[in-house]
Amino acid sequence: MKNPKLVLRQGQWLPVLVVLLTGLMIFSSASAQADEAFPKITPELMDGLNESLETTWPNDPVVPDLPPMPVTDNPQHDPNAFLWTHFNDNIYPPKVLGVPTARTRIVTEDDPMEVDVYWSMRSPYSYLALNRLVWLNSNYNVNVNIRPVLPVAVRSTKGGKGKAGGLFGLDYKVPDTVWDARRQGKFLGVPFNFPVPDPIWQVWQPDSKNWLQVHPPEKQPYVFWLTRLACYASLQGKAIDYIDQVSYLIWSGVVSPKSKVGAADPAKGHWPNYVKEYVNRIDGLDYDEAIDYIRKNPEEIDQCWIDNAEGMARTGHGGVPLMVYQDEPFFGGDRFEQFVFRLTQSGLTRRPVPRPPFATPPLRWPAGL
């Protein structure tokens, strides 16, 4: 006689099958996600990836598919750029004499100063200026307008491969940056750690045969995603909020394979896994809406960083972070005090009540402010 507990009446098989199939699908999905998980970055993995510039970065499932980047080149030299018109070597007279005229109107909340900051998501020195720039924007009557640009290593997207341009093409600059940026973080009291992975796929290891070589733009896995998100945030009036969250995520070490949780679980030490979460922390921004907008409006988004590169060129400079007031450029966080000095000459005033995004008081801040 059959065990009645094992007998299923007609019509009862369907829900059982549904449960079984659902469980199988969940198991298969989990297995697929495990198969797609980004590999742990090790010296051996990087040696293999940098053996040639023809290799392909491992698929990172968290990075969305986006339209191809437009073909661009570095902006042309502008003979009317600030640094060129003010060039004075005591042999050839400058085209323009003196410094910009200081503002005479009283600086108020309703009539604040306007400054531009050209910013790269790959720049450690941009991040190291973040705390002071956010504090300035929050506590003083000055609008700090963040202008996202592509990193100098890939500022031209016309394709090809080779050594990075600008300072990163100099043999001493990379090892100096790796040492100095950590030291600067300690000096400023800013949490800092080099991100793994680097937002730019470039051969940094000095012993590598392809040292300083940059993988071609079409193979770059992260930087165009980050920069387009920055431009979307800029269009929404949230650029400083975006860098306050996402640059911090990348460069602070808050998510790192060297952390305790990151060492135990590589997925928890992989900062790209958290970009969506950090974007969604920004009041008024939604990551999924941002990606959808970028996909539907790539020309508008890309025109943002193209225009910013042109604006940067009009100063005569190409480095980041580049702080600009009245067309005068101040390059690097170590020129922050000179930058604020110019603002005080134009009557910089403090806000009665800080505004978001907020910041902790900087450890190093110009005296008297």
C-alpha positions in Angstrom: 0.0 0.0 0.0 1.3 3.5 -0.9 2.2 5.9 1.8 -0.6 8.5 1.7 1.9 11.2 2.8 3.7 10.7 -0.5 0.7 10.8 -2.7 -0.1 14.1 -4.5 -3.6 14.6 -5.8 -4.1 15.7 -9.3 -3.5 19.5 -9.6 -1.0 19.5 -6.7 2.0 18.9 -9.0 1.9 22.3 -10.6 2.8 24.4 -7.4 5.4 21.9 -6.5 7.0 22.2 -9.9 6.9 25.9 -9.7 8.7 25.9 -6.4 11.3 23.4 -7.7 11.9 25.5 -10.9 12.1 28.7 -8.9 14.7 27.2 -6.6 16.6 26.0 -9.6 16.5 29.4 -11.3 17.7 31.1 -8.1 20.5 28.6 -7.8 21.5 29.1 -11.4 21.3 32.9 -11.1 23.5 32.7 -8.0 26.0 30.5 -9.8 26.0 32.8 -12.8 26.7 35.8 -10.5 29.4 33.9 -8.8 30.9 33.1 -12.2 30.7 36.8 -13.2 32.2 38.1 -9.9 35.1 40.4 -10.6 38.4 38.5 -9.9 40.6 39.5 -7.0 43.3 41.9 -8.2 46.8 40.4 -7.5 50.3 41.1 -8.8 50.0 38.0 -11.0 46.7 39.2 -12.5 48.1 42.7 -13.2 51.3 41.3 -14.7 49.2 39.3 -17.1 46.9 42.2 -18.0 49.9 44.5 -18.6 52.0 42.1 -20.5 50.6 43.7 -23.7 48.4 46.6 -24.6 46.2 44.2 -26.6 44.8 42.5 -23.5 41.3 43.0 -22.2 40.3 44.0 -18.7 38.2 41.3 -17.0 34.4 41.9 -17.2 33.2 43.9 -14.3 29.4 43.2 -14.1 28.7 46.3 -12.0 29.8 48.6 -14.8 26.9 49.3 -17.1 26.9 49.2 -20.9 27.1 52.8 -22.1 27.2 54.4 -25.6 30.8 54.7 -27.1 32.7 57.8 -26.2 32.9 60.4 -29.0 36.2 60.8 -30.8 37.9 63.9 -29.4 41.4 65.3 -29.2 43.1 67.5 -26.7 42.0 71.2 -27.0 44.2 73.3 -29.1 46.6 75.9 -27.7 44.8 79.1 -27.0 47.0 82.2 -27.6 44.6 84.2 -25.5 44.8 82.0 -22.5 45.4 83.7 -19.2 48.9 82.2 -18.6 50.0 83.2 -22.1 48.7 86.7 -22.1 50.2 87.3 -18.7 53.5 85.6 -19.5 56.4 87.8 -18.2 60.0 86.6 -18.4 61.4 90.1 -18.1 62.6 89.9 -21.7 59.3 90.0 -23.7 56.6 92.3 -22.3 53.4 90.6 -21.3 50.3 91.2 -23.4 48.3 91.9 -20.2 49.8 93.6 -17.2 49.0 92.9 -13.5 46.6 90.7 -11.7 42.8 90.6 -12.2 41.0 93.5 -10.7 39.6 92.7 -7.3 35.8 92.6 -6.9 34.4 95.7 -5.2 30.7 94.6 -4.7 30.0 93.2 -1.2 30.0 89.4 -1.2 26.7 88.1 0.2 24.6 84.9 0.1 22.5 86.5 -2.6 25.5 87.7 -4.6 28.3 85.2 -3.9 31.6 84.7 -5.6 31.8 82.1 -8.5 34.8 79.9 -8.9 35.5 76.9 -11.2 37.4 73.8 -10.2 38.4 71.5 -13.0 38.3 68.0 -11.5 39.4 64.5 -12.5 37.9 61.4 -10.9 41.3 59.7 -11.2 43.3 62.5 -9.6 44.6 61.8 -6.0 45.4 65.5 -5.6 41.9 66.4 -6.6 40.6 64.2 -3.9 43.1 65.6 -1.4 41.6 69.1 -2.0 38.1 67.8 -1.5 37.6 68.5 2.2 38.8 72.1 1.9 36.7 72.8 -1.2 33.6 71.4 0.3 34.2 73.4 3.5 34.8 76.6 1.5 31.5 76.0 -0.5 29.5 75.2 2.7 30.8 77.9 5.0 31.6 80.9 2.8 29.7 83.0 0.2 31.3 81.3 -2.8 29.9 78.8 -5.2 32.5 76.2 -6.0 31.5 75.0 -9.4 33.0 71.6 -10.1 33.9 71.1 -13.8 34.6 67.4 -14.5 37.2 66.6 -17.1 38.8 63.4 -18.3 42.2 62.5 -16.7 45.2 63.6 -18.7 46.1 60.0 -19.5 43.0 59.7 -21.7 42.0 63.3 -22.3 42.2 62.5 -26.0 39.7 59.8 -26.8 40.7 59.4 -30.5 42.1 56.0 -29.8 45.5 54.4 -29.9 47.8 53.6 -27.1 51.0 54.7 -25.7 52.6 56.7 -22.9 50.4 59.1 -20.9 50.6 62.8 -21.6 51.4 65.5 -19.2 53.1 64.9 -15.9 52.2 61.2 -15.9 54.5 60.8 -18.9 57.5 61.8 -16.8 59.4 58.9 -15.3 59.7 60.4 -11.8 56.1 61.5 -11.4 54.3 58.2 -10.7 56.6 56.9 -8.0 56.7 60.4 -6.5 52.9 60.6 -6.5 52.5 57.2 -4.9 54.7 58.3 -2.1 53.7 62.0 -1.8 49.9 61.5 -1.9 49.9 59.3 1.2 52.2 61.8 2.9 49.9 64.7 1.9 46.9 62.8 3.2 48.6 62.5 6.6 49.6 66.1 6.6 46.0 67.3 5.8 44.4 64.8 8.1 42.4 63.3 5.2 41.8 59.6 4.9 43.7 58.4 1.8 44.5 55.1 0.1 45.3 54.3 -3.5 42.3 52.7 -5.1 42.3 49.1 -6.3 41.4 49.1 -9.2 42.8 52.3 -10.5 40.1 54.3 -12.3 42.5 54.4 -15.2 44.1 51.2 -16.6 47.7 52.3 -16.9 50.9 50.4 -16.2 52.2 51.9 -13.0 54.5 49.1 -11.7 58.1 50.5 -12.3 59.4 47.0 -13.1 56.9 46.4 -15.9 58.2 46.4 -19.4 55.3 48.6 -20.5 55.7 51.0 -17.6 53.6 54.2 -17.9 51.8 52.8 -21.0 48.1 53.6 -21.1 45.6 51.1 -22.4 43.5 52.5 -25.3 40.3 54.5 -24.4 38.0 51.8 -25.8 39.4 49.3 -23.3 39.3 51.6 -20.3 36.8 50.0 -17.8 35.9 52.7 -15.3 36.9 56.3 -16.0 34.3 57.1 -18.7 31.6 55.7 -16.5 32.7 57.8 -13.5 33.1 61.0 -15.6 29.8 60.7 -17.3 28.1 60.2 -14.0 29.9 63.4 -12.8 28.6 65.3 -15.8 25.1 64.0 -15.2 25.4 65.3 -11.6 26.7 68.6 -12.9 23.7 69.0 -15.1 21.5 68.5 -12.0 23.5 71.1 -10.1 25.0 68.3 -7.9 28.6 68.1 -9.0 30.1 69.0 -5.7 27.8 66.5 -4.0 28.9 63.8 -6.4 32.6 64.2 -5.9 32.0 64.5 -2.1 30.5 61.0 -2.2 32.1 59.2 -5.1 35.7 60.6 -5.0 35.6 59.8 -1.3 34.5 56.3 -2.0 37.3 55.8 -4.5 40.2 57.5 -2.7 39.6 57.4 1.0 40.1 53.7 1.5 36.6 53.3 3.0 36.3 50.4 0.5 39.6 48.6 0.0 40.9 45.1 -0.6 43.4 45.8 2.2 40.6 46.4 4.7 39.6 43.6 7.1 36.3 43.0 5.3 37.8 43.5 1.9 40.5 40.9 2.6 37.9 38.4 3.8 35.5 39.1 0.9 37.0 40.6 -2.3 33.6 41.9 -3.4 33.4 44.0 -0.2 36.8 45.5 -1.1 35.9 46.4 -4.7 34.9 50.1 -4.8 33.0 49.9 -8.1 30.5 47.7 -6.3 29.5 50.7 -4.2 29.2 53.5 -6.8 25.5 53.1 -7.1 25.0 53.2 -3.3 27.1 56.4 -3.0 25.3 58.1 -5.8 22.0 57.3 -4.2 23.1 58.9 -1.0 22.9 62.3 -2.8 19.7 64.1 -2.2 18.0 64.5 -5.6 20.1 62.0 -7.5 19.1 58.4 -8.5 21.8 56.1 -10.0 19.4 54.2 -12.2 17.9 57.4 -13.5 21.3 58.8 -14.2 22.4 55.7 -16.2 19.2 55.8 -18.2 19.7 59.5 -18.9 23.3 58.9 -20.0 22.2 56.1 -22.4 19.5 58.3 -23.9 21.4 61.6 -24.1 25.1 60.7 -24.6 25.8 63.8 -26.7 24.5 66.2 -24.0 26.5 64.4 -21.3 29.7 64.2 -23.3 29.5 67.9 -24.3 29.8 68.6 -20.6 33.4 67.3 -20.3 34.3 68.5 -23.8 33.2 72.0 -22.9 35.1 71.8 -19.6 38.3 70.7 -21.4 37.9 73.8 -23.6 37.3 76.0 -20.5 40.4 74.6 -18.9 42.4 75.3 -22.0 41.4 79.0 -21.9 43.3 79.3 -18.7 46.5 78.0 -20.4 46.7 75.1 -18.0 46.0 71.3 -18.1 46.5 70.0 -14.6 44.0 69.1 -11.9 42.7 70.1 -9.5 42.7 73.5 -11.2 41.0 76.2 -9.2 40.0 79.3 -11.3 38.9 82.7 -10.1 38.5 85.6 -12.6 40.3 83.4 -15.2 43.4 83.1 -13.0 44.4 79.4 -12.5 45.7 77.9 -9.3 47.0 74.4 -9.9 47.0 71.8 -7.2 46.0 71.5 -3.6 49.3 73.2 -2.6 48.0 76.4 -4.2 44.8 76.4 -2.2 46.0 79.1 0.2 47.0 81.3 -2.7 43.6 80.7 -4.2 41.8 81.7 -1.0 44.2 84.7 -0.7 42.8 86.0 -4.0 39.3 85.4 -2.8 40.0 87.5 0.3 41.3 90.3 -1.8 37.8 90.4 -3.4 36.1 90.5 -0.1 35.3 86.8 0.8 32.7 86.6 3.5 31.4 83.8 5.7 27.9 82.4 5.5 25.7 82.9 8.5 24.6 79.2 8.3 26.5 76.4 6.5 24.8 74.7 3.6 25.1 71.2 2.3 27.1 69.3 1.4 28.8 69.7 4.8 32.3 68.9 5.7 34.4 68.4 8.9 36.7 71.4 9.6 39.9 71.0 7.7 43.0 70.4 9.7 44.9 72.8 7.5 43.1 76.0 6.8 44.3 79.5 5.9 44.9 81.6 9.0 42.5 84.4 9.7 39.4 82.8 8.0 
